Amino acid sequence: MNETRKTAAPHRSGCPINLTLEVLGDKWSLIVVRDMMFGDRRHFRELLTGSEEGIASNILADRLRRLLAEGLVSKADDPSHKQKSIYSLTEKGIELVPVFAMIGAWGSKWLPVSEELSIRAKLLAEGGPSLWDAFMEELREMHLGLTSAQNAGEPGVRMRLQAAYEEVLARKASTALASRAGVV
Protein backbone atom coordinates (compact mmCIF):
# COMPACT_ATOMS: atom_id res chain seq x y z
CA MET A 1 0.00 0.00 0.00
CA ASN A 2 1.18 3.50 -0.81
CA GLU A 3 2.68 5.22 2.25
CA THR A 4 0.84 8.50 1.59
CA ARG A 5 -2.49 6.64 1.64
CA LYS A 6 -1.84 5.11 5.10
CA THR A 7 -2.12 8.44 6.92
CA ALA A 8 -5.48 10.17 7.03
CA ALA A 9 -5.39 12.84 4.35
CA PRO A 10 -7.19 16.12 5.07
CA HIS A 11 -8.63 16.05 1.52
CA ARG A 12 -9.92 13.30 -0.75
CA SER A 13 -7.50 14.28 -3.50
CA GLY A 14 -5.33 17.08 -4.79
CA CYS A 15 -7.68 17.74 -7.72
CA PRO A 16 -8.50 21.48 -7.85
CA ILE A 17 -12.17 20.77 -8.65
CA ASN A 18 -12.44 18.38 -5.70
CA LEU A 19 -10.69 20.79 -3.35
CA THR A 20 -12.95 23.66 -4.43
CA LEU A 21 -16.02 21.49 -3.90
CA GLU A 22 -14.78 20.57 -0.44
CA VAL A 23 -14.85 24.29 0.39
CA LEU A 24 -17.92 25.42 -1.59
CA GLY A 25 -19.67 22.19 -2.47
CA ASP A 26 -22.89 22.72 -0.57
CA LYS A 27 -25.60 25.10 -1.66
CA TRP A 28 -25.70 27.08 1.57
CA SER A 29 -22.04 28.14 1.44
CA LEU A 30 -22.58 29.46 -2.08
CA ILE A 31 -25.79 31.24 -1.04
CA VAL A 32 -24.06 32.95 1.91
CA VAL A 33 -21.18 34.15 -0.30
CA ARG A 34 -23.69 35.21 -3.00
CA ASP A 35 -25.69 37.27 -0.51
CA MET A 36 -22.56 38.96 0.83
CA MET A 37 -21.28 39.60 -2.69
CA PHE A 38 -24.41 40.76 -4.48
CA GLY A 39 -26.74 41.75 -1.64
CA ASP A 40 -24.17 43.46 0.61
CA ARG A 41 -25.52 41.46 3.53
CA ARG A 42 -22.85 41.60 6.19
CA HIS A 43 -24.60 40.85 9.50
CA PHE A 44 -25.94 37.49 10.66
CA ARG A 45 -29.53 38.78 10.82
CA GLU A 46 -29.33 40.23 7.28
CA LEU A 47 -28.00 36.94 5.95
CA LEU A 48 -30.69 35.02 7.82
CA THR A 49 -33.71 37.09 6.81
CA GLY A 50 -32.57 38.42 3.43
CA SER A 51 -32.11 35.14 1.60
CA GLU A 52 -34.86 34.06 -0.79
CA GLU A 53 -34.02 30.45 0.00
CA GLY A 54 -34.77 30.68 3.73
CA ILE A 55 -31.63 29.38 5.41
CA ALA A 56 -32.08 28.10 8.99
CA SER A 57 -30.11 29.93 11.69
CA ASN A 58 -28.13 26.83 12.73
CA ILE A 59 -27.14 26.15 9.10
CA LEU A 60 -26.12 29.80 8.60
CA ALA A 61 -24.00 29.74 11.77
CA ASP A 62 -22.32 26.53 10.61
CA ARG A 63 -21.62 27.86 7.09
CA LEU A 64 -20.21 31.12 8.42
CA ARG A 65 -17.88 29.11 10.69
CA ARG A 66 -16.76 27.03 7.70
CA LEU A 67 -16.26 30.06 5.46
CA LEU A 68 -14.27 31.76 8.23
CA ALA A 69 -12.12 28.63 8.72
CA GLU A 70 -11.45 28.42 4.97
CA GLY A 71 -10.50 32.10 4.80
CA LEU A 72 -13.26 33.20 2.40
CA VAL A 73 -14.87 35.44 5.01
CA SER A 74 -13.57 37.45 7.94
CA LYS A 75 -15.44 38.53 11.06
CA ALA A 76 -15.02 41.69 13.13
CA ASP A 77 -16.90 43.46 15.89
CA ASP A 78 -19.41 45.94 14.49
CA PRO A 79 -18.44 49.38 15.81
CA SER A 80 -22.09 50.51 15.64
CA HIS A 81 -23.39 47.77 17.96
CA LYS A 82 -21.55 45.93 20.75
CA GLN A 83 -23.38 42.63 20.26
CA LYS A 84 -23.12 42.46 16.47
CA SER A 85 -20.40 41.18 14.21
CA ILE A 86 -19.81 42.26 10.65
CA TYR A 87 -18.74 39.69 8.08
CA SER A 88 -16.58 40.64 5.11
CA LEU A 89 -15.39 38.81 2.07
CA THR A 90 -11.64 38.25 1.99
CA GLU A 91 -9.59 38.45 -1.18
CA LYS A 92 -10.07 34.70 -1.50
CA GLY A 93 -13.85 35.20 -1.38
CA ILE A 94 -13.84 38.20 -3.71
CA GLU A 95 -11.95 36.26 -6.36
CA LEU A 96 -15.00 33.98 -6.65
CA VAL A 97 -16.77 36.66 -8.74
CA PRO A 98 -15.87 34.99 -12.07
CA VAL A 99 -17.03 31.63 -10.69
CA PHE A 100 -20.37 33.12 -9.67
CA ALA A 101 -20.65 34.86 -13.06
CA MET A 102 -20.14 31.55 -14.86
CA ILE A 103 -22.50 29.62 -12.57
CA GLY A 104 -25.13 32.31 -13.16
CA ALA A 105 -24.59 32.25 -16.93
CA TRP A 106 -24.86 28.47 -17.03
CA GLY A 107 -27.99 28.47 -14.85
CA SER A 108 -29.59 31.19 -16.97
CA LYS A 109 -28.97 29.16 -20.10
CA TRP A 110 -30.07 25.75 -18.88
CA LEU A 111 -32.46 26.15 -15.95
CA PRO A 112 -35.95 27.67 -15.49
CA VAL A 113 -34.78 30.94 -13.88
CA SER A 114 -36.96 33.95 -13.13
CA GLU A 115 -36.24 37.12 -15.06
CA GLU A 116 -35.74 39.26 -11.97
CA LEU A 117 -33.36 36.83 -10.28
CA SER A 118 -31.36 36.15 -13.43
CA ILE A 119 -30.89 39.72 -14.69
CA ARG A 120 -27.70 40.20 -12.67
CA ALA A 121 -26.25 36.95 -14.04
CA LYS A 122 -27.14 38.06 -17.56
CA LEU A 123 -25.45 41.44 -17.11
CA LEU A 124 -22.34 39.84 -15.56
CA ALA A 125 -22.10 37.37 -18.44
CA GLU A 126 -22.50 40.14 -21.01
CA GLY A 127 -19.97 42.36 -19.22
CA GLY A 128 -17.37 39.61 -19.12
CA PRO A 129 -13.99 39.78 -17.40
CA SER A 130 -13.72 43.58 -17.47
CA LEU A 131 -16.99 43.92 -15.54
CA TRP A 132 -15.95 41.13 -13.16
CA ASP A 133 -12.68 42.96 -12.48
CA ALA A 134 -14.53 46.22 -11.81
CA PHE A 135 -16.92 44.40 -9.47
CA MET A 136 -14.01 42.78 -7.61
CA GLU A 137 -12.38 46.21 -7.20
CA GLU A 138 -15.62 47.53 -5.76
CA LEU A 139 -15.88 44.56 -3.38
CA ARG A 140 -12.28 45.11 -2.26
CA GLU A 141 -13.19 48.67 -1.37
CA MET A 142 -16.38 47.62 0.48
CA HIS A 143 -15.04 44.55 2.27
CA LEU A 144 -11.31 45.14 2.60
CA GLY A 145 -11.25 48.93 2.83
CA LEU A 146 -8.90 49.25 -0.13
CA THR A 147 -9.01 52.40 -2.21
CA SER A 148 -10.28 51.88 -5.72
CA ALA A 149 -9.14 53.64 -8.87
CA GLN A 150 -12.65 53.39 -10.36
CA ASN A 151 -14.47 56.44 -11.65
CA ALA A 152 -16.15 58.09 -8.68
CA GLY A 153 -18.83 59.75 -10.84
CA GLU A 154 -20.19 56.49 -12.24
CA PRO A 155 -22.51 54.13 -10.37
CA GLY A 156 -20.73 51.01 -9.17
CA VAL A 157 -21.28 47.55 -10.60
CA ARG A 158 -23.32 46.39 -7.61
CA MET A 159 -25.54 49.46 -7.92
CA ARG A 160 -26.04 48.83 -11.66
CA LEU A 161 -26.89 45.18 -11.04
CA GLN A 162 -29.34 46.17 -8.29
CA ALA A 163 -30.93 48.84 -10.49
CA ALA A 164 -31.47 46.28 -13.28
CA TYR A 165 -33.10 43.91 -10.77
CA GLU A 166 -35.38 46.67 -9.45
CA GLU A 167 -36.25 47.71 -13.01
CA VAL A 168 -37.44 44.19 -13.83
CA LEU A 169 -39.48 44.08 -10.61
CA ALA A 170 -41.08 47.45 -11.37
CA ARG A 171 -41.91 46.44 -14.95
CA LYS A 172 -43.45 43.15 -13.77
CA ALA A 173 -45.47 44.95 -11.08
CA SER A 174 -46.70 47.51 -13.61
CA THR A 175 -47.67 44.76 -16.06
CA ALA A 176 -49.50 42.82 -13.32
CA LEU A 177 -51.34 45.96 -12.21
CA ALA A 178 -52.34 46.79 -15.79
CA SER A 179 -53.46 43.20 -16.30
CA ARG A 180 -55.67 43.31 -13.22
CA ALA A 181 -57.14 46.62 -14.37
CA GLY A 182 -57.91 45.11 -17.78
CA VAL A 183 -55.56 47.47 -19.65
CA VAL A 184 -53.43 44.76 -21.29
C-alpha positions as CSV (number, residue, x, y, z in Angstrom):
1,M,0.0,0.0,0.0
2,N,1.2,3.5,-0.8
3,E,2.7,5.2,2.3
4,T,0.8,8.5,1.6
5,R,-2.5,6.6,1.6
6,K,-1.8,5.1,5.1
7,T,-2.1,8.4,6.9
8,A,-5.5,10.2,7.0
9,A,-5.4,12.8,4.4
10,P,-7.2,16.1,5.1
11,H,-8.6,16.1,1.5
12,R,-9.9,13.3,-0.7
13,S,-7.5,14.3,-3.5
14,G,-5.3,17.1,-4.8
15,C,-7.7,17.7,-7.7
16,P,-8.5,21.5,-7.9
17,I,-12.2,20.8,-8.7
18,N,-12.4,18.4,-5.7
19,L,-10.7,20.8,-3.3
20,T,-12.9,23.7,-4.4
21,L,-16.0,21.5,-3.9
22,E,-14.8,20.6,-0.4
23,V,-14.8,24.3,0.4
24,L,-17.9,25.4,-1.6
25,G,-19.7,22.2,-2.5
26,D,-22.9,22.7,-0.6
27,K,-25.6,25.1,-1.7
28,W,-25.7,27.1,1.6
29,S,-22.0,28.1,1.4
30,L,-22.6,29.5,-2.1
31,I,-25.8,31.2,-1.0
32,V,-24.1,33.0,1.9
33,V,-21.2,34.1,-0.3
34,R,-23.7,35.2,-3.0
35,D,-25.7,37.3,-0.5
36,M,-22.6,39.0,0.8
37,M,-21.3,39.6,-2.7
38,F,-24.4,40.8,-4.5
39,G,-26.7,41.8,-1.6
40,D,-24.2,43.5,0.6
41,R,-25.5,41.5,3.5
42,R,-22.8,41.6,6.2
43,H,-24.6,40.8,9.5
44,F,-25.9,37.5,10.7
45,R,-29.5,38.8,10.8
46,E,-29.3,40.2,7.3
47,L,-28.0,36.9,5.9
48,L,-30.7,35.0,7.8
49,T,-33.7,37.1,6.8
50,G,-32.6,38.4,3.4
51,S,-32.1,35.1,1.6
52,E,-34.9,34.1,-0.8
53,E,-34.0,30.5,0.0
54,G,-34.8,30.7,3.7
55,I,-31.6,29.4,5.4
56,A,-32.1,28.1,9.0
57,S,-30.1,29.9,11.7
58,N,-28.1,26.8,12.7
59,I,-27.1,26.2,9.1
60,L,-26.1,29.8,8.6
61,A,-24.0,29.7,11.8
62,D,-22.3,26.5,10.6
63,R,-21.6,27.9,7.1
64,L,-20.2,31.1,8.4
65,R,-17.9,29.1,10.7
66,R,-16.8,27.0,7.7
67,L,-16.3,30.1,5.5
68,L,-14.3,31.8,8.2
69,A,-12.1,28.6,8.7
70,E,-11.5,28.4,5.0
71,G,-10.5,32.1,4.8
72,L,-13.3,33.2,2.4
73,V,-14.9,35.4,5.0
74,S,-13.6,37.5,7.9
75,K,-15.4,38.5,11.1
76,A,-15.0,41.7,13.1
77,D,-16.9,43.5,15.9
78,D,-19.4,45.9,14.5
79,P,-18.4,49.4,15.8
80,S,-22.1,50.5,15.6
81,H,-23.4,47.8,18.0
82,K,-21.6,45.9,20.8
83,Q,-23.4,42.6,20.3
84,K,-23.1,42.5,16.5
85,S,-20.4,41.2,14.2
86,I,-19.8,42.3,10.7
87,Y,-18.7,39.7,8.1
88,S,-16.6,40.6,5.1
89,L,-15.4,38.8,2.1
90,T,-11.6,38.3,2.0
91,E,-9.6,38.4,-1.2
92,K,-10.1,34.7,-1.5
93,G,-13.9,35.2,-1.4
94,I,-13.8,38.2,-3.7
95,E,-11.9,36.3,-6.4
96,L,-15.0,34.0,-6.7
97,V,-16.8,36.7,-8.7
98,P,-15.9,35.0,-12.1
99,V,-17.0,31.6,-10.7
100,F,-20.4,33.1,-9.7
101,A,-20.7,34.9,-13.1
102,M,-20.1,31.5,-14.9
103,I,-22.5,29.6,-12.6
104,G,-25.1,32.3,-13.2
105,A,-24.6,32.3,-16.9
106,W,-24.9,28.5,-17.0
107,G,-28.0,28.5,-14.8
108,S,-29.6,31.2,-17.0
109,K,-29.0,29.2,-20.1
110,W,-30.1,25.7,-18.9
111,L,-32.5,26.2,-16.0
112,P,-36.0,27.7,-15.5
113,V,-34.8,30.9,-13.9
114,S,-37.0,33.9,-13.1
115,E,-36.2,37.1,-15.1
116,E,-35.7,39.3,-12.0
117,L,-33.4,36.8,-10.3
118,S,-31.4,36.2,-13.4
119,I,-30.9,39.7,-14.7
120,R,-27.7,40.2,-12.7
121,A,-26.3,37.0,-14.0
122,K,-27.1,38.1,-17.6
123,L,-25.4,41.4,-17.1
124,L,-22.3,39.8,-15.6
125,A,-22.1,37.4,-18.4
126,E,-22.5,40.1,-21.0
127,G,-20.0,42.4,-19.2
128,G,-17.4,39.6,-19.1
129,P,-14.0,39.8,-17.4
130,S,-13.7,43.6,-17.5
131,L,-17.0,43.9,-15.5
132,W,-16.0,41.1,-13.2
133,D,-12.7,43.0,-12.5
134,A,-14.5,46.2,-11.8
135,F,-16.9,44.4,-9.5
136,M,-14.0,42.8,-7.6
137,E,-12.4,46.2,-7.2
138,E,-15.6,47.5,-5.8
139,L,-15.9,44.6,-3.4
140,R,-12.3,45.1,-2.3
141,E,-13.2,48.7,-1.4
142,M,-16.4,47.6,0.5
143,H,-15.0,44.6,2.3
144,L,-11.3,45.1,2.6
145,G,-11.3,48.9,2.8
146,L,-8.9,49.3,-0.1
147,T,-9.0,52.4,-2.2
148,S,-10.3,51.9,-5.7
149,A,-9.1,53.6,-8.9
150,Q,-12.6,53.4,-10.4
151,N,-14.5,56.4,-11.6
152,A,-16.1,58.1,-8.7
153,G,-18.8,59.8,-10.8
154,E,-20.2,56.5,-12.2
155,P,-22.5,54.1,-10.4
156,G,-20.7,51.0,-9.2
157,V,-21.3,47.6,-10.6
158,R,-23.3,46.4,-7.6
159,M,-25.5,49.5,-7.9
160,R,-26.0,48.8,-11.7
161,L,-26.9,45.2,-11.0
162,Q,-29.3,46.2,-8.3
163,A,-30.9,48.8,-10.5
164,A,-31.5,46.3,-13.3
165,Y,-33.1,43.9,-10.8
166,E,-35.4,46.7,-9.5
167,E,-36.3,47.7,-13.0
168,V,-37.4,44.2,-13.8
169,L,-39.5,44.1,-10.6
170,A,-41.1,47.5,-11.4
171,R,-41.9,46.4,-14.9
172,K,-43.5,43.1,-13.8
173,A,-45.5,44.9,-11.1
174,S,-46.7,47.5,-13.6
175,T,-47.7,44.8,-16.1
176,A,-49.5,42.8,-13.3
177,L,-51.3,46.0,-12.2
178,A,-52.3,46.8,-15.8
179,S,-53.5,43.2,-16.3
180,R,-55.7,43.3,-13.2
181,A,-57.1,46.6,-14.4
182,G,-57.9,45.1,-17.8
183,V,-55.6,47.5,-19.6
184,V,-53.4,44.8,-21.3
